[in-house]
Amino acid sequence: MIEGEWHRTRLTKIPAPGQVITMLCGATGTAVFELSDERRRREIHRQCERCDVIYRRERGIPLRQDRIGHT
């Protein structure tokens, strides 16, 4: 989470607290570990659209906007 936005990463191991990590979209943040219940009490999570597009393209998953209205 960076400023209320959930991001995706390419981690190969669990980062150490305080370690700087780079997200798929290029944003960077410091690793902090909290219980998800604690985070949810403070803010509503949003997904980073740029990370989602990169993740889906890498895996051949249709983009969200391409699936809306399709069955």
N, C-alpha and C positions, 0 to 999 in steps of 0.2 A: 504494500500500500504506500502510495506517495500522494499526500494531500487528498485522501479520500478516494483515490483511484487505484483499482486493482490492476497490476501489470503481470506480464509473463516474462520469464527469464529462461536462459539455457544453463542452469546450474548443473554441475556434475557432482557436487557435494554440498552439504549444508554449510552455509556461510557462518563464520564466527560473528558473534554480536559486535557491532561497530564496523564490520567490514563493508566497504563500498561495493555495490553490485550494479551492473548495467542491465537494464530491461531490454526487451526486443526492440522497442521503439527508440532506444537510445537514452532514455531518461536514466539518471543514476540516483541511488538512494543508499542509506546506511541500514544494514541489517539490524532489526530490532525484533525481539520475540515477545509476543503478547498472546493471550488467549483470544480466540476470535469473538467470544461473547463480550469481552471487554471492548474490543474495537466497535462492535455493532451497537453498543450502548451510546457511543459518542458520535457516530456518523453512519450515513447510508452509503454503502459501497457502490461505486460505479466501475465499470470495466473500461480500461483504456482501449479505445477503438483502434488505434494504430497497432498496438500489440496483438489484438484479436485478428486483424487483417493479415499481419505477418504470419502468425501461428497457423491460420486456416490455409493460406497460400502454400506454406511449406509442406502441409499435410494433404493437400488436394481436397480440402473441405470447402463446400460452397460458402461464399461470403454471406453474412447474415442478410444483407439487403437483397441478394439474389434469391433467397429462400422465402421471403415474405410474399404471401399470397399464392405460393406454389404448394401442391400436395403431392 
